[in-house]
Amino acid sequence: MTTRLLMLSIMLTVSCSLAADESFKNFRIPDHYVFASAVSGKGYYDLENAGYKHGDMRDRAIYGNASGKIYWLKDSDVLRSIFSMSAGLSSDRDSYHFDNCEDGSTGEQVRSSNSHDASASWKGWFYPAQIPLGIYTEMNGSISASEYPRTHTGTWTSGNTDYAEIEDNYDKSNRRTARLYGGIVWGRVRDVTTLYRVRILEQRLMDEGVLSAALQPATLQKLAGLYHQESYYQYSFERPDRYFWRDVETVLAADPAFHKEAFDLYSFYLMNETINGHAWRVRNAGFVVGPVVSLDHSYDKSEYRYKEFTSYRSPDSTGVVNFHEGKSEYDHNSDYVSVGFKAGYYLPVNLKWQIDFISQISRVIQPEVKGYSISTSLQTTYEIADRWETQGYISHSRALRDPEDEGNQYRPYYFDTYSSWGITMQAQVKYYIESRTALSLSMHYSHFEYAEPDANINDNYSNGLQFEIGLTYHFTGVIPQYLDDYYYY
């Protein structure tokens, strides 16, 4: 345990000793708005006929789903407010029929399911004064429901007796969750992604002689503000790209380092070329530390019913061979209050290196749960060249349960039932063939240890090693990543 903590301390010390690029440290978030929405749907019909030695099979399946998402963001250097909402539904039906079996049996099984879910969340930062003292709050909730009926019928003949079988099973579940999370923090983390894009633009134009020196800080700030607003030009102009780059050129022309006579079509191409195929990759700068409080609520209700019936008919008699039916229900309500301490450190060393470090410790204060939950993660990203990048990630988790409390099932979802320790590492190299297509090679390793045998692996530890070669293609549309959870400390 001491060795593990020492390694994490060394990694944190090394990252803290690196100096952040000054332009990222001095960047201020301009006022801007973001609205993004997406609707998707899918459906298919599957038809399968197969012949086997012991009989024939026919399978018919139909499936469909639909989902929608909405994101809304208001951002500034003083206040950030994000609202997101999503909903989805799905339905399927599978009919399986077999006949011509050697024993003369025939049968059919019909399965279907219906489910729907919805969730909503609001998150916000507020810095009321010039000092880096802020308030962070998050509220979210979700509901989901599903039902899964299954019916199986079958007939077969043995000797001069005919048999018929019917099985009915029905599963139904409902779940709802709610969470209120927040705290007071010292420090400040800013999204400097747009400034990063501007710095790449600056570097490209300097290499081509369009700029004789680095841009002034005021020019960098203005250009970053334009990049924040880029997606909204389409609502004001019929040809949004033309007017956006017109405004970019206007800001550049006001800088003393800009040489208009050297600005040509190739310069414009360099400005417009996507950075490594992922212009929306998040880059954060700054640090935050402070206490956090979490209130969690969850409610689960499920129902299971079954009925089995087998009858027979012969020249001499009829009767019932087997009859069973039953029902089980589960109804559980959970409420937890936890307190803890969280720290985040985000360091854009330069245009190539980005280092992110996050650590948290929390404890549930109810007497029913005893122990602590500790997690730490470190991620580095390095831009090898304009189309190459490599990423490394290491995550450490530790759950400390009181010996008297081991195995207690009364716990929040982020607490293990038993004391445990685990580490996850990942490394990836990616090459962008063009802005939408990328090749990647990655390795993922994980190791976990448990105070008691885990129910899924029936042992006190688990190891996993995975290699992956991937090809990705981005068809259309962008929902900025900075709306995701990990952007917040």
Secondary structure as the mmCIF struct_conf table of DSSP 4:
data_model
#
loop_
_struct_conf.conf_type_id
_struct_conf.id
_struct_conf.beg_label_comp_id
_struct_conf.beg_label_asym_id
_struct_conf.beg_label_seq_id
_struct_conf.end_label_comp_id
_struct_conf.end_label_asym_id
_struct_conf.end_label_seq_id
HELX_RH_AL_P HELX_RH_AL_P1 THR A 2 SER A 17
BEND BEND1 LEU A 18 LEU A 18
HELX_LH_PP_P HELX_LH_PP_P1 ALA A 19 ASP A 21
HELX_RH_AL_P HELX_RH_AL_P2 GLU A 22 LYS A 25
TURN_TY1_P TURN_TY1_P1 ASN A 26 ASN A 26
HELX_LH_PP_P HELX_LH_PP_P2 ILE A 29 ASP A 31
STRN STRN1 HIS A 32 TYR A 52
TURN_TY1_P TURN_TY1_P2 LYS A 53 HIS A 54
STRN STRN2 GLY A 55 ASP A 75
BEND BEND2 ASP A 77 VAL A 78
STRN STRN3 LEU A 79 ASP A 99
TURN_TY1_P TURN_TY1_P3 GLU A 102 ASP A 103
STRN STRN4 THR A 106 PHE A 126
BEND BEND3 ALA A 129 PRO A 132
STRN STRN5 LEU A 133 SER A 158
TURN_TY1_P TURN_TY1_P4 GLY A 159 ASN A 160
STRN STRN6 THR A 161 ASP A 191
HELX_RH_AL_P HELX_RH_AL_P3 THR A 193 ASP A 207
TURN_TY1_P TURN_TY1_P5 GLU A 208 GLY A 209
BEND BEND4 VAL A 210 VAL A 210
STRN STRN7 LEU A 211 LEU A 211
BEND BEND5 SER A 212 ALA A 213
HELX_LH_PP_P HELX_LH_PP_P3 ALA A 214 GLN A 216
HELX_RH_AL_P HELX_RH_AL_P4 PRO A 217 GLN A 229
HELX_RH_3T_P HELX_RH_3T_P1 GLU A 230 TYR A 235
TURN_TY1_P TURN_TY1_P6 SER A 236 SER A 236
BEND BEND6 GLU A 238 ARG A 239
HELX_RH_AL_P HELX_RH_AL_P5 PRO A 240 ALA A 253
TURN_TY1_P TURN_TY1_P7 ALA A 254 ALA A 254
BEND BEND7 ASP A 255 ASP A 255
TURN_TY1_P TURN_TY1_P8 PRO A 256 ALA A 257
STRN STRN8 PHE A 258 PHE A 258
HELX_RH_3T_P HELX_RH_3T_P2 LYS A 260 ALA A 262
HELX_RH_AL_P HELX_RH_AL_P6 LEU A 265 ASN A 272
BEND BEND8 GLU A 273 GLU A 273
BEND BEND9 ILE A 275 ILE A 275
TURN_TY1_P TURN_TY1_P9 ASN A 276 GLY A 277
TURN_TY1_P TURN_TY1_P10 ALA A 279 TRP A 280
STRN STRN9 ASN A 284 ARG A 313
BEND BEND10 PRO A 315 ASP A 316
STRN STRN10 THR A 318 LEU A 347
BEND BEND11 ASN A 350 LYS A 352
STRN STRN11 TRP A 353 VAL A 364
BEND BEND12 GLN A 366 GLN A 366
TURN_TY1_P TURN_TY1_P11 PRO A 367 GLU A 368
STRN STRN12 GLY A 371 ALA A 385
TURN_TY1_P TURN_TY1_P12 ASP A 386 ARG A 387
STRN STRN13 TRP A 388 ARG A 401
HELX_RH_3T_P HELX_RH_3T_P3 PRO A 403 ASP A 405
TURN_TY1_P TURN_TY1_P13 GLU A 406 GLY A 407
TURN_TY1_P TURN_TY1_P14 TYR A 413 TYR A 414
BEND BEND13 PHE A 415 PHE A 415
BEND BEND14 THR A 417 TYR A 418
STRN STRN14 SER A 420 GLU A 434
TURN_TY1_P TURN_TY1_P15 SER A 435 ARG A 436
STRN STRN15 THR A 437 TYR A 450
BEND BEND15 ALA A 451 GLU A 452
TURN_TY1_P TURN_TY1_P16 ALA A 455 ILE A 457
BEND BEND16 ASN A 458 ASN A 460
STRN STRN16 TYR A 461 TYR A 473
BEND BEND17 THR A 476 THR A 476
HELX_RH_3T_P HELX_RH_3T_P4 GLN A 481 LEU A 483
BEND BEND18 ASP A 484 ASP A 484
HELX_RH_3T_P HELX_RH_3T_P5 ASP A 485 TYR A 487
#
